[in-house]
Amino acid sequence: MQIQRNDLIGGACAALALGLVAWLSLDSWAITRCEEFLASATIDPTATYTPEEDACIRRYGTRPTGEN
């Protein structure tokens, strides 16, 4: 069996599709964690937060107003 050009193109498309799904899943997970943090935490400007929490506070700044 020989690998032809169409096989390589199909494999590349499948790999790109899997990568896109993984990236979107991670991004969605990060957004959900951020919303959960904002909903449960009291934001104190003098407090020290993890880098992820700090980025979340800078991005959204306040508690979420409702469901997505």
C-alpha positions in Angstrom: 0.0 0.0 0.0 1.3 3.4 -1.0 0.5 6.7 0.7 -0.9 9.0 -1.9 -1.3 12.8 -1.8 -5.0 12.6 -1.0 -4.1 10.5 2.1 -1.7 13.1 3.3 -4.2 15.9 2.8 -6.9 13.9 4.6 -4.6 13.2 7.5 -3.5 16.9 7.8 -7.2 18.0 7.8 -8.0 15.5 10.5 -5.1 16.6 12.6 -6.1 20.3 12.2 -9.7 19.5 13.1 -8.6 17.7 16.3 -6.4 20.6 17.2 -9.2 23.1 16.7 -11.6 21.1 18.8 -9.0 20.8 21.6 -8.2 24.5 21.5 -11.9 25.5 21.6 -12.5 23.1 24.5 -9.6 24.5 26.5 -10.7 28.1 25.9 -14.3 27.2 26.9 -13.0 25.5 30.1 -10.9 28.6 30.9 -13.9 30.9 30.5 -16.1 28.6 32.7 -13.4 28.6 35.4 -13.2 32.3 35.3 -16.9 32.8 35.6 -17.0 30.4 38.6 -14.2 32.3 40.3 -15.9 35.7 39.8 -19.2 34.3 41.0 -17.7 32.9 44.2 -14.9 35.3 45.1 -15.0 38.8 46.6 -12.5 40.8 44.5 -10.1 42.7 46.8 -7.7 45.1 45.0 -5.1 44.6 47.7 -5.2 40.8 47.6 -2.8 38.6 45.8 -4.2 36.3 43.1 -2.8 33.5 41.0 -1.9 34.5 37.4 -5.0 32.8 36.1 -7.3 34.6 38.5 -5.5 37.9 37.9 -6.0 37.6 34.1 -9.7 36.7 34.8 -10.2 39.8 36.9 -8.5 42.0 34.3 -10.5 40.5 31.5 -14.0 40.7 33.1 -13.5 42.9 36.1 -16.8 42.2 37.7 -19.1 39.3 38.5 -21.0 37.7 35.5 -24.5 39.1 35.1 -26.2 36.0 33.9 -25.9 32.7 32.0 -24.1 32.6 28.7 
